[in-house]
Amino acid sequence: MRMTLRVAVAVALLVLVARPAGGQSRQYFSVQGSGAWILPAEEPAGFESDVRLGYDVQIRYTPSRFSVGLGYQRSTILTSSDLDVSAALEVLFIEPRYVLWAGGAAALYVAGRGGAGRYACDPDRCSDATSAVAVGGRGVLFKLGGPFALDLGGQYFAVFEENVRSDYFTVRLGLGVGL
């Protein structure tokens, strides 16, 4: 509950200080970087549920309410002190995004992300195989001033390995810069 209150206060402050914008970006091209907090949908046995962090970077093309991004994501998804292992998921992705509503200084969007991923860890502990990754999410963009926009969003993503599916939730905070 305390985390929800903090997020609500942060969003309210951003809305108050953000500048007006008619859409998600006034520049056709932008670069965006985000930090993420990763939460597994189900905790695997023997692994810890401490904070898992990640990041992504992407370039975006925005001709209208629709935009598309190409990028790279790295997320720590498994940690275990007992097994002395930590695994990260690396993904090359494409992300279409559509703005549902824009007004004042904010824009509400939905997004999908698809890509190819692989685990990054000790080769004796992880497969080097490439896996399909599918993501769905939504978020709010806040126009800050000049070419800058703040992106607050959430995603649900699934990794499809041979006969196994792993699901995760993420909360992202990012900064976009129009070029």
ROLOGU-246762 format. One record per residue: x, z, y negated of N, C-alpha, C in turn. Coordinates in steps of 0.02 Angstrom, whole numbers, plus 50000, padded with zeros to 5 digits. Example, Ala and Ser with C-alpha at 12.3 -4.5 7.8 and 13.67 -1.06 7.14 Angstrom:
// residues 2
506605039050284506155039050225506605039050165506425035450112506845035750053506455039449998
// end
This chain:
// residues 179
500415000050060500005000050000500435000049937500995003849940501435004249882501734997349866501914993549919502194986849910501684982249878501054982649898500524978449870500434979849796500464986149776500404987949706500984985149666501594985549693502184982949658502124975349648501904971849699501824964649694501294962949642500734966549642500194965249594500424966449522500804971749511501064973149444501564967749422501994965549468502474960349452502124953749434501614951849472501234945749458500884946249391500584952049376500244952949312500734952349253501324955249260501834954649207502054947449197502144943849253502344936849248501824932549212501194933849228500654930049195500654931449120500794937549100500794939349029501364936248990501954935549022502534932948985502664925548995502324922449042502444915449057502144910949003502444905148995502204900248946501684895548977501244892548936500744888048963501054881848997500714879549048500924873549083500304870149112500304863549112499734859949137499764858549211500304859849243500374858549314500984862049341501214859749399501764863349430502434861849398502524856049368503154854449336503054848549289503404848649235503374842949189503954838149202504394839849247504954835549265504804832349333505014826149340504904822849404505344825749459505954827849441506414830549490506594837749472506664841849524506864848849512507264851349572507624856749560508004860249612507704867249616507604869649677507304876249686507694880249737507794886549722508104891149770507654897249777507604899849838507164905549852507504910449898507354916749888507534921949935506914923849974506994926150036506404927550077506504933950117505944937250129505914943050173505554940650236505864941450295505604938750357505294944250400504684943150423504344947950465504124944450530504354946750588504134943550650503404945250664503034940450690502334941650708502294946450767502794946250810502824950850867503554952750877503694959250882504374961650889504604960850962505134956850973505384956151042505674962851067505604964251130505854970451159506614970951151506854976751130507574977851123507854975851056507434973351011507674971350945507384975950892507744976550837507554981050783507114977550732506694981450699506264978450649506484980250579507144980550569507384981850501507274975650458507444976050396507314970550350507734964450370507394958850375507724952550389507654948250326508194945250305508194941350244508354934150258508174929850212508324922850217508334919550149508484913250148508474909350086508334902050101508134898450051508084891150057508264888049990508504881849994508644877849936508334870949949508074867849895507764861349904507774857449838507724850949845507614846649787506894844049795506544843449738505844841549740505724835549695505264831349716505004825749676504274827249662504084827449598503414829449577503104824149532502744819249560502424814249517501744816349489501434821449520500764823649500500634830549529500014832049547499874838349580500174838649650500344832849676500684832349741501434832049728501814835549769502544835049765502824835449835503444833449843503784833849907504494836449896504704840749942505384843549938505764842150002506424841649995506884841050052507364846850045507484850450100507914856250092508204859150155508514864950146508854868750198508624875950194508474878950251508244885950256508684889550306508874895750289509234900050337508904906850335508684909250393508324915550398508594919750456508784925950443508974930450497508334932550533508294931250598507664932450634507724937750688508324938950715508404943950767509024948150753508954954750760509534959250756509454964650809510014966650838510014972150886510704975350887510734981650869511364985450872511554986650944511064988050987511204989451058511514983451093511264977551079511514971451111512074968151071512234970851013512744968150968512624960650955512014959150932511844952150918511434951750853511544946450818511134944750760511064937150761510464934650753510344927450756509984925150694510194919550668509864916550611509584909850632509064907750599508764901150610508944896750551509244890950565509414886050513508944880150522508644877950466508144872550470508284867450415508274861050432508244855550384507514853550382507214853150321506494852250318506274847450263505644845350271505284841750219504654845950204504504846750139503944851050120503484847650070502914845050093502404842750046502034848650016501844848049953501494853449917500954850349874500394853849869499834851349827499574857149785499524855949719499264860949673498504860749675498194866349694497464866949698497164868349629497514872449590497264874449524497854875649478497794873349417498314874549367497974876049301498204881249268497934883049203498364888149169498424887549104498854892249068499564891849093499824897449116500514897749137500604897849213500074896849251500124897549323499814891649359500054890449420499774885249463499764887849535499184887349567499094889449636499184883349681499604884049734499734878349778499684880149851499604875049893499674875549965500244870949986500584872750040501164868750061501214868850136501534863750162501704863350233502444862050236502734863450292503454862150300503564860450373503924855150384504104853150451504834851650453505154853050510505864851650514506144852850582506804852250584507184853350646507634859350633507634864050681508034870050672508454871550733508944875850721509354878350776509564885450760509734889250812509954896150802510694896250787510884900550741511584901550723511784908550744512174908950797512434915450822512984913950872513224919150905513744918550955513504913651009513894908351024513664903351073513504906251142513804911951160513654915051225512964918151226512664919251167512024922751163511444918351142511584912551113511044908251088511134901151113510584897851121510584890751138510774886651076511104881251087511284876851031510774871051025510234871551062509724866351062509354866050994509114860150978508714859350917507984860550933507654864350889506944866050899506524863350842505894861950856505424859950803505184866150767505104865550700504874871150659504284868550617503734872350617503144870550577502964876550534502784875150471502654880550423502034878850382501634883750366501084883050320501104888850271500924887650209500944893150161500584891550097500614896350052500324895449986500724899749938500614898349874500984902149824500734900849754501064904049708500904903349637501544901749600501514896549558502074894849514501914897449444502414900349412502344902849344502844899249299502584895949248503014892549199503354897849157504014897849154504374902949117504574900749047504804894749040505034892248976505554886848989505564881848946506024876348958505884873249026506394871749064506294868549129506214873549187506124879949173506124885149225505424887049249505374888149314504734890549344504904895549399504504900749403504574905749454504064904249509504274904849572503854903349629503784909549672503174911949680503024917749723502554915149778502774915749841502374912849894502434916549960502004914650006502024917350074501954911550123502264912450181502244907150232502164910250301501884906250345501864907850416502244902250450502754903850489503104898450522503204899750596503224894250633503284894550706503874890250727504254892850775504824889250804504634887550876504674881150893504474878850960505104877251000505284881751045505834880651091505544878351157505964876351203505744873851268505044876151288504984882151316504334884751337504134890951298504454892051241504354898151203504174896351131503714900251103503534899451033503654906150998504014906050942504134912150904503804911350835503444916450813503064916150750503324921350701503334919450636503594923750584503184923050520503174928350481502884928150414503454928950364503394925650307503904926550255503554927650188503894931450146503694932250077504294929650036504164924849992504704921449955504644922649880505224922949848505274923049776505824918249757505644913249715506124908149699506114906149626506614902249608506684899649540506794892149545506394888349508506464881149505506714879049437507134873849435507404871249373507284863749372506914861449321506794854249314507424850749290507524844749315508124840849297507964835549246
// end
